[in-house]
């Protein structure tokens, strides 16, 4: 049997320009644009070089489990050059079974993706409407980490886990997962000096997922959670009588515990904290029972950090 030859799958994605939907009115990169910017080039490369489509045909797919998005304050050039630089490691995680500590360990195969987003910047002029002359060279505009768990989503319950390296990924070295496994408990910490705010009726929103929220993996698409929780941050700030137009989300950490399906109802809720101009939202999506009761355990949990900054011109 041949030995793995690649420490990681690396590469770049280029040949495209910043589009209208990817920057806000101050020409800063939107967190909700990261996945469409970062993922296509990675999967195109994995499909071309490691036959990832054959792995999907065999019933094994990588499902996003844990995501981190970080932005910079740079003003980007509309239609300017943008490039992604990725590093993908294959990892094996071994953890004690939380439901049965005496019953052995739980093993998972993970794809750990780290991506830098590089882009052209430009002088900020809200009246230029995208016509400002770009600066030369590329500047780091953001970073994304995406941890995917390999799974068999259409297999019977109890048989969906993947513990062996699929043959398509055999060229990749298997690294041990050497950090705490992402968990809600590890994301709830509130730094010293932050105080909590009451958002009143704006602190919770009920919703229902439709078929328009789903994807081919047969459940609600990750974009729906990212967009909805970021929107909820603004709602909670508004409910706490804070200046929403001055606010910018700088970092999002989001953990997917259980998938949701079309027809499922849920509550979006959280806790809002500030320290000076720093903001923090700890919140997520909670399933609703037939009687409307909110499940205390979130299906998806997120930690969002932002800033109320005077350098964000409103007009």
N, C-alpha and C positions, 0 to 999 in steps of 0.2 A: 504494500500500500504506500503510495507516494506521501511524502511529508508536506505539511503546509509550507507555502513559499512566501506568503504575504503577511507582514506584521499587521497591516491594515490596508483597506482599499482607499486609495487617495486619488484626488483629481480636482479639476476645476470645471466650472460651468461658465461659459461666456457666450458672446455673440448676440446679446439682447440688450435692450435699453429700458430704463425706468419708465414704467407706464403710469397712466393717469390714476389708476386705482391704488397704487402702491405708496403714495405719499399723501400727507395731509395738507391743509391749506398753508402751513408754514414749511412745506417741502421736506418734512421729516418722515423717515420711513415708518410705516404703520406696522404694528406687531401682527395684525391680521394678514399681512402680506407675506410673512416669513415662509410659511410652508410651500406656497406656490413658487416662491423664489428659489428655495433651497432643495426641495425634494425631487423635482423632475430630472435634473442633471444626475443626481445620485442614482436614481432607479434606472435611468437610461443606460448609465455605465454598468450597473450591476447586471442588467439584462443582456447587454452586449458582451461583457467579459466573463460573467459567472453564470449565465443562463438562468437568471432568476425567474423567468417565465416558466421554465420547466419545473421549478420548485412549486410555483403556484398551481401548475397543472396537477401536481401530485397531492394537492390539498393543503400545503403548508404556505402560510403568508406571514409577513411581518406586520404586526399591529402596533400602532403608536400607543405607548404606555405612559411615558413621562417626557414632558417637553419643557425646555427653558428657552425664553426669548429675552435678549438684551439689546436695547437700542442705544445709539449715541445721539448727542444733540445737533449733529451736523445737518445743515440745509443741503439737500441733494439737488442735482441738476435734472430737471424734467427732460426726459429723453436722453439723459446722459448714460454713459457706459456703466454697466453693473456686472460684477463677477462674483461667483461663489467658489470657495476653496474648502473641500471637504476631506474628512478623515473618518473612516468607518471601521470599527473594531468588532469582531465577533467575540462575545463573552459568555461564560457559563456562570450562572449564579446558583449557589447552593445555600439553602436556608432551612432551619428547623421548621417542621410543619406546625403552623400556629394552631391548627385545629386538633392536632394529635402529636404532641411533642415526643411521645414514645413510639410513634409509628414511622420514624425515619425522616429523611430530609426531603424537601421539595427542590427540584432542579428546574432551571429555565435556561433556554438559549436566547441570547439577546444580541441585537445589533445596536451598537452605541455610536451615534453619528454626531460629529461636531463640525459645524460649518461657520466660516467667517463670510460675511457679506461685505464686499468692497464696491465702492461706487464713486462716481464723480460728484464733487460738491460744486456749489455756485453761490455767488453773492445773493443774500436774501432780499428780495424786492416783491412784496405782495401784488404790486401793480404790473409786474412784468408778465404775469400769466404764463410762466414757463419759458420765457424767451431770454432769460439771463444767460450770459456766456459761461460755460462750465470752466472750472479750474482744470489744469492739467493733472494727470495722474489719478490714482484711485485712493480713497480714504476708507478706513474701516467704518462701516455704517451700522453694523449690528453683528450679533452672534446668535446662533441657534444650536441647542443640543436636543437631539431626538433619540430617545431610547425606545426601541421596538422589541417586543417579545414575539418570538416565533410561535405560531399556534396553528391548530387545525380547526378553524371556526365552524366547519360543517360536520365534524365528527361527533359521535355521541358524547354526552356529558361524561366526564371522567377520562376521556381519551383524547382531549384536545391539546394537552401539553406536548411539547417537543423537547426531548432530552438528548437526542443524538444529533450530530452535525449532519444536516442534509448534504448529499453528495455534491450539490451545486456550490456549496460554501466550503468544501474541503480545502481549496487552496488558501483559505484564511486561517491564520493561527488562532487558537482558542485561548483567550485571556481570562484569568479568573476575575470575577467581579469583586473588586477590592475596596469597596466603599459601602456605607449603609444603604440597604435597598430602599428605594423611594417609598415613603409611607406618609399618610396624612399626619400622623403624630410628629414626624420630623419637620413638617412644614408649618406648624401652628405657632411657633415661637414668636413672641412679641418683644422686640428689643427694649432695653431700659429707656425710659423717658417718653415713650409713646402713650397717649391717652385715648380712650375709646370715645366715640361719638354716636349719638342716637340719630338715626335717619328717619324715624317715624314710619309712616306707611310706605315710604320709598325703599325701605330695607328688605322687602320681600316681594317677589313677583312670581305669579303662577303662570305656567305655560304648558303647551302640549306639542309634541313632536309630530310633524306630518311627513308624508313621503318625500316632500321637497327637502327635508333635512337629512335624508339618508344617502348612503353610497352603496357601491357594489359589494362591500363587505357585510351587507345585510343589517346595518345598524346606523345610528346617527353619526354623521361625519364630524371629525374633530374640529373643523372650522366653526361649526355651529356653537360649540362650547366656548371657543376662544372669543368669538364676536359677542356672544351673549354675556359672558362674565366681564368683558371689558366695558360693555354698555352698562352693566349693573354697577360698576365702579362709579361711573358718572351719575347714575341715579342716586346712589348712596351719598355721594358728595353733595348733590343738590338737596337731598332730604336733610342733610346736616347744615344747610345754609352756607355752603362753601362756593367759591368762585370757579365753577366748572370750566369756563373758557381759559383759565390760567393753568389748567391741569394737563399733565402729560404722563402717560404710563411709560416707565423706563424699563421695567423688568416684569416678566410673567413666568411663573413656575406652575405647571398644571399636571395633575396626576389623574389618570383614568382607571378607576377601580372596577366598574361594571358598565357594560354597554347599555345604551337605551335604544328603544325600537319605536317605529312609527306607531302612534296611538298612545304612547306612554305620556303620563302627565308628571310634572315636576315643579318644585319650587326653587327659585334662584334666590339665595340669601347669603348673608355674611356679616362680618364684624369689621367696622371701619375705625382706623386709628390714625393719628397724626402726631408729628413731633416737629415743631417749626413749620417749614415748608415741605417736609417729607410726608408722604401718605402711604398707608398700608391697608390692603383689603385681604382678609382671610375669608374666603367664601367658596360656594360651590352649588351643585345641583343635587337636590334631594327628591327622591321618588315620593309621590303622593299615593296614599292608600285609597280604596274605594270610598271611604268616608271623608276624604280630604285631609287626613292626618299626614303630617310630614315625617318621613323616616329620618331619625336623627343621624344616621350614617350617610354621608354623601356618596353618590355614584361617581362624581367627578369633583375634585377639590383643587382650588387654585390659590396661589399666593401672588398678589400683584403689588408692586411697589412703584410709586410715582412721585411727582413733585408739582407743587403750586409755585410756578416760577414767573417772576416779573419780566423775564426776557422773552416771553411768548406773546408777541403782538397779536391783538385780537382782530384788528382791522387791517 
